Amino acid sequence: MRSLNKNKRQIYFALYKGEEIVHDRNGYETGETKPIYGDVEELKCNISSASGEDAVQAFGNLTNYTRALC
């Protein structure tokens, strides 16, 4: 599928690499983990308009919107 260059938008992303164990200042493990991401990269692509639905449920509102990248 081809798209016009003027319709493409610039986005930035970083790939998820894994998790790392968190240590306190004394070097002991805290039992928590933090995510590790790769380098930030640039991508130019066509982004569709938002589509989705809004629903009221017993414990609040549920908003579900998605976009597609081409």
Secondary structure, DSSP 8 states (H G I E B T S, - for coil): ----GGG-EEEEE--EEEEEEEE-TTS-EEEEEEEEE---EEEEE-B---EEEEEEETTEEEEEEE--B-
